[in-house]
C-alpha cells in the first residue's frame, strides 16, 4: 500500500510540474518527430526533407548555425555516404505548445568505415506542421568524412 501511495504522489507531482494533459498540437508535434526518425532518417530518404523541415529552417548544432540550404546539402551528402542509420532510442519526448524536447541515440554505419553511435539532445520548434528551428547538442560532433563531396576530393 505504501508503494501505491508513493507512486500516486510521484504521478501527481509530475502532472503539476509538466502539465496534466497534452493538446492535440503537442501530440501531433511528438508524432512528427517520431515520424521524422522512422520515415526520413532511418530510410535515408533525403527526398522527404521538405516534408519535415520548413524552408526557413535554422539548425543550431553544438553552437554552429546552419541555414536550410546548408542543412539540406549536408543531409543529402550524409545520407549518400551511409550504408545505414539506425535509431537506437528516442527518449524523453516532451511537448509544450510548439516545441518538442527529446533525446535520441543513433548508429551511423558509413559505406566505408566503422559504425559510430551519436547522442543528441534537441529542442525542435514547430510551425505549420514542419520543424522551423532546432537547437541540438550532439556527441560526438559529426564526422567531416561523412560530409565530403566529390569536389572536395
N, CA, C and O of each residue as an XYZ file, in Angstrom:
612
protein
N       0.823     -1.198      0.000
C       0.000      0.000      0.000
C       0.863      1.255      0.000
O       0.552      2.246     -0.662
N       1.959      1.190      0.762
C       2.857      2.339      0.840
C       3.417      2.668     -0.545
O       3.520      3.842     -0.902
N       3.785      1.633     -1.343
C       4.321      1.847     -2.692
C       3.285      2.496     -3.596
O       3.630      3.335     -4.428
N       2.023      2.120     -3.445
C       0.954      2.713     -4.246
C       0.819      4.194     -3.921
O       0.680      5.019     -4.824
N       0.860      4.537     -2.628
C       0.763      5.941     -2.217
C       1.948      6.757     -2.718
O       1.778      7.884     -3.183
N       3.135      6.195     -2.625
C       4.321      6.893     -3.132
C       4.199      7.096     -4.635
O       4.490      8.180     -5.141
N       3.773      6.065     -5.349
C       3.587      6.167     -6.805
C       2.561      7.224     -7.162
O       2.769      7.996     -8.098
N       1.454      7.270     -6.429
C       0.408      8.261     -6.681
C       0.937      9.670     -6.432
O       0.641     10.584     -7.201
N       1.707      9.854     -5.376
C       2.287     11.177     -5.083
C       3.258     11.599     -6.182
O       3.249     12.754     -6.609
N       4.094     10.671     -6.641
C       5.024     10.985     -7.729
C       4.273     11.343     -9.000
O       4.644     12.294     -9.687
N       3.228     10.598     -9.322
C       2.434     10.880    -10.512
C       1.799     12.259    -10.428
O       1.843     13.030    -11.386
N       1.207     12.566     -9.275
C       0.533     13.857     -9.110
C       1.541     15.005     -9.187
O       1.240     16.049     -9.767
N       2.718     14.827     -8.616
C       3.711     15.906     -8.678
C       4.237     16.080    -10.098
O       4.529     17.203    -10.509
N       4.363     14.997    -10.850
C       4.808     15.134    -12.244
C       3.750     15.832    -13.078
O       4.087     16.574    -14.000
N       2.491     15.615    -12.778
C       1.421     16.293    -13.508
C       1.432     17.789    -13.221
O       1.162     18.603    -14.104
N       1.748     18.142    -11.982
C       1.845     19.561    -11.641
C       3.049     20.202    -12.322
O       2.971     21.338    -12.788
N       4.157     19.478    -12.381
C       5.376     20.043    -12.965
C       5.304     20.134    -14.484
O       5.761     21.117    -15.068
N       4.734     19.121    -15.129
C       4.755     19.064    -16.582
C       3.403     19.286    -17.231
O       3.298     19.226    -18.456
N       2.382     19.537    -16.460
C       1.052     19.722    -17.029
C       0.304     18.412    -17.036
O       0.902     17.348    -17.192
N      -0.982     18.485    -16.870
C      -1.751     17.261    -16.706
C      -2.247     16.680    -18.019
O      -2.637     15.513    -18.064
N      -2.240     17.456    -19.073
C      -2.711     16.893    -20.332
C      -1.996     17.552    -21.490
O      -1.503     18.676    -21.390
N      -1.953     16.828    -22.584
C      -1.336     17.359    -23.800
C      -2.427     17.803    -24.746
O      -3.514     17.225    -24.783
N      -2.132     18.814    -25.494
C      -3.075     19.265    -26.505
C      -2.892     18.434    -27.760
O      -1.922     17.687    -27.892
N      -3.820     18.571    -28.666
C      -3.707     17.888    -29.963
C      -2.457     18.357    -30.685
O      -1.761     17.554    -31.307
N      -2.166     19.651    -30.609
C      -0.965     20.195    -31.247
C       0.284     19.523    -30.689
O       1.167     19.133    -31.453
N       0.367     19.383    -29.381
C       1.533     18.763    -28.764
C       1.657     17.295    -29.157
O       2.756     16.815    -29.435
N       0.544     16.589    -29.181
C       0.546     15.188    -29.615
C       1.025     15.087    -31.068
O       1.842     14.227    -31.396
N       0.513     15.971    -31.937
C       0.917     15.967    -33.349
C       2.391     16.311    -33.519
O       3.061     15.765    -34.396
N       2.897     17.211    -32.685
C       4.307     17.581    -32.777
C       5.214     16.420    -32.383
O       6.240     16.192    -33.023
N       4.845     15.684    -31.335
C       5.614     14.495    -30.962
C       5.544     13.453    -32.071
O       6.549     12.817    -32.389
N       4.379     13.276    -32.655
C       4.222     12.322    -33.762
C       5.103     12.706    -34.942
O       5.687     11.837    -35.591
N       5.204     14.003    -35.225
C       6.053     14.478    -36.320
C       7.509     14.103    -36.071
O       8.197     13.652    -36.987
N       7.981     14.282    -34.852
C       9.372     13.954    -34.524
C       9.619     12.450    -34.683
O      10.625     12.043    -35.263
N       8.716     11.641    -34.175
C       8.869     10.187    -34.312
C       8.862      9.774    -35.784
O       9.674      8.953    -36.210
N       7.949     10.344    -36.546
C       7.866     10.036    -37.976
C       9.135     10.466    -38.702
O       9.609      9.761    -39.594
N       9.681     11.607    -38.330
C      10.923     12.101    -38.924
C      12.017     11.046    -38.831
O      12.702     10.765    -39.815
N      12.177     10.468    -37.654
C      13.228      9.473    -37.481
C      12.908      8.166    -38.200
O      13.806      7.544    -38.768
N      11.646      7.738    -38.188
C      11.267      6.469    -38.809
C      11.191      6.530    -40.337
O      11.681      5.627    -41.016
N      10.591      7.572    -40.874
C      10.311      7.640    -42.314
C      11.370      8.395    -43.109
O      11.498      8.197    -44.317
N      12.108      9.235    -42.456
C      13.104     10.053    -43.153
C      14.516      9.574    -42.838
O      15.267      9.195    -43.736
N      14.866      9.595    -41.565
C      16.245      9.302    -41.178
C      16.618      7.835    -41.388
O      17.590      7.538    -42.083
N      15.855      6.917    -40.794
C      16.229      5.503    -40.907
C      16.169      4.991    -42.341
O      16.897      4.067    -42.703
N      15.319      5.577    -43.145
C      15.215      5.145    -44.549
C      16.207      5.880    -45.448
O      16.258      5.637    -46.653
N      17.001      6.789    -44.851
C      17.989      7.569    -45.596
C      17.370      8.206    -46.835
O      17.955      8.193    -47.918
N      16.187      8.758    -46.657
C      15.422      9.305    -47.777
C      15.446     10.831    -47.755
O      14.523     11.468    -47.246
N      16.505     11.409    -48.311
C      16.637     12.863    -48.301
C      15.587     13.547    -49.168
O      15.416     14.762    -49.076
N      14.880     12.791    -50.012
C      13.812     13.392    -50.819
C      12.631     13.827    -49.950
O      11.793     14.610    -50.398
N      12.557     13.332    -48.718
C      11.465     13.692    -47.807
C      11.809     14.865    -46.890
O      11.027     15.215    -46.007
N      12.964     15.462    -47.098
C      13.405     16.559    -46.246
C      12.357     17.664    -46.164
O      12.074     18.170    -45.078
N      11.781     18.040    -47.297
C      10.795     19.128    -47.323
C       9.503     18.766    -46.597
O       8.728     19.657    -46.250
N       9.255     17.484    -46.362
C       8.061     17.076    -45.618
C       8.158     17.427    -44.136
O       7.139     17.590    -43.465
N       9.379     17.544    -43.631
C       9.582     17.703    -42.195
C      10.193     19.040    -41.787
O      10.042     19.465    -40.642
N      10.880     19.706    -42.714
C      11.583     20.937    -42.374
C      11.069     22.106    -43.199
O      10.860     21.994    -44.407
N      10.871     23.223    -42.525
C      10.435     24.463    -43.155
C      11.543     25.016    -44.048
O      12.724     24.776    -43.797
N      11.167     25.748    -45.077
C      12.154     26.420    -45.938
C      12.926     27.469    -45.138
O      14.020     27.867    -45.539
N      12.371     27.921    -44.013
C      13.032     28.894    -43.141
C      13.819     28.214    -42.018
O      14.259     28.876    -41.077
N      13.993     26.914    -42.116
C      14.627     26.126    -41.061
C      16.013     26.667    -40.710
O      16.796     27.045    -41.582
N      16.287     26.692    -39.411
C      17.603     27.049    -38.880
C      17.993     25.960    -37.895
O      17.211     25.590    -37.020
N      19.206     25.453    -38.046
C      19.751     24.460    -37.129
C      20.893     25.098    -36.348
O      21.806     25.683    -36.930
N      20.832     24.980    -35.042
C      21.946     25.391    -34.197
C      22.440     24.124    -33.518
O      21.820     23.609    -32.588
N      23.574     23.638    -34.009
C      24.117     22.360    -33.556
C      25.491     22.595    -32.941
O      26.403     23.089    -33.604
N      25.627     22.239    -31.674
C      26.891     22.438    -30.958
C      27.413     23.859    -31.167
O      28.606     24.075    -31.383
N      26.501     24.811    -31.097
C      26.784     26.241    -31.181
C      27.182     26.721    -32.580
O      27.730     27.815    -32.716
N      26.916     25.927    -33.617
C      27.133     26.353    -35.003
C      25.776     26.427    -35.680
O      24.937     25.542    -35.508
N      25.564     27.484    -36.449
C      24.259     27.703    -37.083
C      24.316     27.371    -38.568
O      25.245     27.764    -39.274
N      23.297     26.635    -39.030
C      23.154     26.293    -40.447
C      21.814     26.786    -40.957
O      20.807     26.739    -40.251
N      21.817     27.255    -42.183
C      20.578     27.621    -42.867
C      19.951     26.367    -43.447
O      20.553     25.293    -43.425
N      18.748     26.506    -43.961
C      18.065     25.377    -44.585
C      18.879     24.842    -45.768
O      19.025     23.629    -45.923
N      19.401     25.732    -46.592
C      20.153     25.301    -47.789
C      21.375     24.474    -47.394
O      21.626     23.423    -47.984
N      22.130     24.934    -46.412
C      23.316     24.188    -45.973
C      22.918     22.865    -45.331
O      23.546     21.837    -45.584
N      21.873     22.886    -44.499
C      21.390     21.676    -43.846
C      20.957     20.645    -44.892
O      21.283     19.464    -44.776
N      20.227     21.092    -45.906
C      19.741     20.188    -46.963
C      20.917     19.562    -47.710
O      20.911     18.363    -47.987
N      21.915     20.363    -48.033
C      23.100     19.854    -48.736
C      23.822     18.816    -47.878
O      24.198     17.751    -48.368
N      24.015     19.131    -46.592
C      24.730     18.211    -45.714
C      23.947     16.927    -45.456
O      24.538     15.851    -45.366
N      22.626     17.029    -45.337
C      21.811     15.821    -45.141
C      21.907     14.906    -46.355
O      22.024     13.689    -46.210
N      21.857     15.483    -47.544
C      21.963     14.693    -48.770
C      23.323     14.005    -48.842
O      23.397     12.816    -49.152
N      24.397     14.739    -48.559
C      25.739     14.153    -48.561
C      25.859     13.052    -47.511
O      26.395     11.978    -47.781
N      25.355     13.332    -46.318
C      25.411     12.351    -45.242
C      24.696     11.062    -45.640
O      25.259      9.974    -45.520
N      23.468     11.184    -46.110
C      22.695     10.004    -46.481
C      23.357      9.233    -47.622
O      23.311      8.003    -47.642
N      23.966      9.935    -48.564
C      24.648      9.276    -49.683
C      25.885      8.509    -49.232
O      26.293      7.553    -49.893
N      26.486      8.914    -48.119
C      27.697      8.267    -47.627
C      27.437      7.192    -46.570
O      28.378      6.611    -46.029
N      26.162      6.928    -46.275
C      25.837      5.933    -45.253
C      25.318      4.632    -45.848
O      24.596      4.626    -46.846
N      25.699      3.543    -45.219
C      25.106      2.251    -45.511
C      23.798      2.117    -44.747
O      22.815      1.585    -45.263
N      23.797      2.615    -43.489
C      22.581      2.560    -42.684
C      22.614      3.594    -41.565
O      23.668      4.062    -41.135
N      21.418      3.923    -41.123
C      21.213      4.777    -39.950
C      20.151      4.066    -39.121
O      19.034      3.841    -39.589
N      20.498      3.721    -37.912
C      19.590      3.006    -37.030
C      19.330      3.842    -35.791
O      20.263      4.221    -35.083
N      18.057      4.131    -35.528
C      17.690      4.825    -34.302
C      17.700      3.799    -33.183
O      16.903      2.861    -33.185
N      18.598      3.978    -32.232
C      18.708      3.047    -31.115
C      17.680      3.357    -30.035
O      17.139      2.452    -29.400
N      17.416      4.653    -29.831
C      16.405      5.039    -28.852
C      15.955      6.471    -29.098
O      16.723      7.326    -29.539
N      14.689      6.699    -28.798
C      14.126      8.045    -28.738
C      13.522      8.135    -27.342
O      12.575      7.418    -27.016
N      14.079      9.020    -26.525
C      13.681      9.077    -25.125
C      13.217     10.470    -24.730
O      13.553     11.469    -25.366
N      12.442     10.500    -23.673
C      12.075     11.745    -23.006
C      11.469     12.784    -23.941
O      11.787     13.967    -23.827
N      10.610     12.372    -24.857
C       9.934     13.337    -25.720
C       8.888     14.079    -24.904
O       7.941     13.485    -24.389
N       9.075     15.376    -24.798
C       8.150     16.223    -24.047
C       7.757     17.376    -24.958
O       8.621     18.043    -25.527
N       6.468     17.611    -25.097
C       5.976     18.707    -25.931
C       5.280     19.740    -25.066
O       4.564     19.409    -24.121
N       5.502     20.968    -25.404
C       4.807     22.078    -24.777
C       4.600     23.135    -25.853
O       5.557     23.648    -26.434
N       3.339     23.451    -26.107
C       2.984     24.405    -27.159
C       3.620     23.969    -28.483
O       3.314     22.887    -28.984
N       4.504     24.803    -29.056
C       5.062     24.490    -30.377
C       6.477     23.904    -30.306
O       7.185     23.882    -31.313
N       6.891     23.432    -29.133
C       8.237     22.877    -29.001
C       8.189     21.434    -28.517
O       7.314     21.038    -27.746
N       9.169     20.657    -29.001
C       9.364     19.282    -28.539
C      10.818     19.156    -28.109
O      11.732     19.560    -28.828
N      11.016     18.590    -26.923
C      12.342     18.339    -26.379
C      12.522     16.831    -26.325
O      11.585     16.100    -26.007
N      13.726     16.367    -26.636
C      13.945     14.935    -26.556
C      15.412     14.555    -26.632
O      16.299     15.387    -26.821
N      15.624     13.244    -26.474
C      16.955     12.651    -26.617
C      16.853     11.534    -27.632
O      15.859     10.809    -27.675
N      17.877     11.398    -28.441
C      17.899     10.307    -29.416
C      19.327      9.776    -29.515
O      20.294     10.535    -29.449
N      19.437      8.468    -29.672
C      20.718      7.810    -29.920
C      20.614      7.140    -31.281
O      19.662      6.410    -31.555
N      21.604      7.395    -32.130
C      21.577      6.796    -33.471
C      22.927      6.157    -33.787
O      23.981      6.611    -33.341
N      22.852      5.099    -34.565
C      24.064      4.404    -35.004
C      24.185      4.608    -36.511
O      23.329      4.176    -37.282
N      25.264      5.274    -36.913
C      25.518      5.507    -38.326
C      26.578      4.525    -38.798
O      27.640      4.394    -38.188
N      26.274      3.835    -39.895
C      27.232      2.931    -40.491
C      27.576      3.472    -41.873
O      26.753      3.414    -42.786
N      28.800      4.002    -42.031
C      29.187      4.541    -43.330
C      29.427      3.426    -44.341
O      29.648      2.272    -43.975
N      29.377      3.793    -45.618
C      29.658      2.812    -46.665
C      31.076      2.288    -46.539
O      31.347      1.126    -46.844
N      31.984      3.150    -46.088
C      33.346      2.694    -45.801
C      33.722      3.222    -44.427
O      33.687      4.429    -44.185
N      34.075      2.332    -43.549
C      34.431      2.749    -42.198
C      33.632      2.008    -41.152
O      32.787      1.167    -41.456
N      33.923      2.343    -39.921
C      33.308      1.680    -38.779
C      32.038      2.417    -38.330
O      31.950      3.638    -38.461
N      31.062      1.680    -37.805
C      29.856      2.318    -37.256
C      30.209      3.256    -36.097
O      31.182      3.034    -35.377
N      29.417      4.284    -35.937
C      29.613      5.251    -34.860
C      28.256      5.540    -34.229
O      27.264      5.704    -34.939
N      28.206      5.604    -32.913
C      26.973      5.955    -32.211
C      27.039      7.428    -31.838
O      28.046      7.906    -31.315
N      25.940      8.147    -32.118
C      25.812      9.567    -31.801
C      24.669      9.752    -30.803
O      23.647      9.070    -30.872
N      24.864     10.678    -29.887
C      23.861     11.004    -28.880
C      23.449     12.456    -29.084
O      24.296     13.338    -29.229
N      22.147     12.695    -29.096
C      21.625     14.013    -29.425
C      20.551     14.408    -28.420
O      19.642     13.632    -28.127
N      20.669     15.615    -27.902
C      19.610     16.231    -27.098
C      19.147     17.431    -27.905
O      19.964     18.245    -28.334
N      17.841     17.545    -28.115
C      17.353     18.594    -29.011
C      16.101     19.280    -28.494
O      15.358     18.746    -27.671
N      15.900     20.484    -29.009
C      14.644     21.220    -28.875
C      14.233     21.580    -30.294
O      14.976     22.257    -31.005
N      13.065     21.133    -30.705
C      12.547     21.448    -32.040
C      11.369     22.400    -31.896
O      10.445     22.153    -31.121
N      11.416     23.483    -32.649
C      10.306     24.429    -32.696
C       9.539     24.171    -33.984
O      10.119     24.177    -35.070
N       8.241     23.944    -33.863
C       7.428     23.513    -34.998
C       6.397     24.584    -35.345
O       5.736     25.149    -34.474
N       6.284     24.842    -36.643
C       5.310     25.807    -37.146
C       4.710     25.235    -38.421
O       5.436     24.780    -39.305
N       3.398     25.258    -38.516
C       2.685     24.747    -39.695
C       3.088     23.313    -40.024
O       3.290     22.974    -41.190
N       3.206     22.475    -39.000
C       3.490     21.040    -39.124
C       4.876     20.746    -39.697
O       5.103     19.671    -40.251
N       5.805     21.701    -39.565
C       7.184     21.486    -40.006
C       8.132     22.058    -38.963
O       7.801     23.000    -38.242
N       9.318     21.468    -38.901
C      10.324     21.956    -37.965
C      10.919     23.235    -38.542
O      11.455     23.251    -39.650
N      10.810     24.310    -37.756
C      11.302     25.603    -38.227
C      12.666     25.951    -37.624
O      13.476     26.636    -38.249
N      12.902     25.476    -36.417
C      14.173     25.758    -35.768
C      14.509     24.582    -34.860
O      13.632     23.996    -34.225
N      15.796     24.250    -34.812
C      16.211     23.162    -33.932
C      17.535     23.537    -33.280
O      18.487     23.961    -33.935
N      17.553     23.363    -31.965
C      18.762     23.518    -31.190
C      19.159     22.109    -30.771
O      18.321     21.338    -30.302
N      20.438     21.771    -30.938
C      20.862     20.436    -30.529
C      22.268     20.460    -29.953
O      23.102     21.298    -30.297
N      22.489     19.508    -29.068
C      23.823     19.201    -28.588
C      24.065     17.779    -29.034
O      23.328     16.863    -28.667
N      25.096     17.603    -29.824
C      25.388     16.308    -30.431
C      26.760     15.842    -29.967
O      27.723     16.609    -29.977
N      26.842     14.574    -29.557
C      28.116     13.997    -29.163
C      28.272     12.642    -29.808
O      27.339     11.842    -29.751
N      29.393     12.344    -30.412
C      30.414     13.315    -30.792
C      29.901     14.207    -31.929
O      28.830     13.953    -32.480
N      30.652     15.234    -32.274
C      30.266     16.080    -33.405
C      30.325     15.251    -34.684
O      31.003     14.225    -34.743
N      29.603     15.711    -35.708
C      29.573     14.981    -36.979
C      30.978     14.760    -37.505
O      31.827     15.649    -37.441
N      31.210     13.580    -38.020
C      32.473     13.221    -38.659
C      32.504     13.886    -40.033
O      31.664     13.593    -40.883
N      33.455     14.766    -40.250
C      33.533     15.507    -41.514
C      33.693     14.575    -42.726
O      33.317     14.939    -43.840
N      34.247     13.382    -42.510
C      34.395     12.432    -43.619
C      33.038     12.028    -44.192
O      32.935     11.692    -45.372
N      31.994     12.061    -43.353
C      30.663     11.711    -43.829
C      30.044     12.823    -44.651
O      29.044     12.599    -45.334
N      30.620     14.029    -44.603
C      30.058     15.180    -45.296
C      30.935     15.643    -46.457
O      30.862     16.803    -46.863
N      31.761     14.748    -46.992
C      32.625     15.121    -48.093
C      31.911     14.918    -49.425
O      30.991     14.109    -49.545
N      32.359     15.667    -50.407
C      31.801     15.552    -51.753
C      32.904     15.207    -52.733
O      34.084     15.251    -52.387
N      32.532     14.873    -53.926
C      33.496     14.574    -54.984
C      34.369     15.806    -55.268
O      35.546     15.669    -55.602
N      33.786     17.019    -55.135
C      34.549     18.237    -55.408
C      35.677     18.434    -54.407
O      36.720     18.992    -54.748
N      35.476     17.979    -53.166
C      36.479     18.185    -52.126
C      37.630     17.205    -52.242
O      38.702     17.455    -51.691
N      37.441     16.111    -52.936
C      38.469     15.065    -53.019
C      39.536     15.420    -54.013
O      40.478     14.652    -54.208
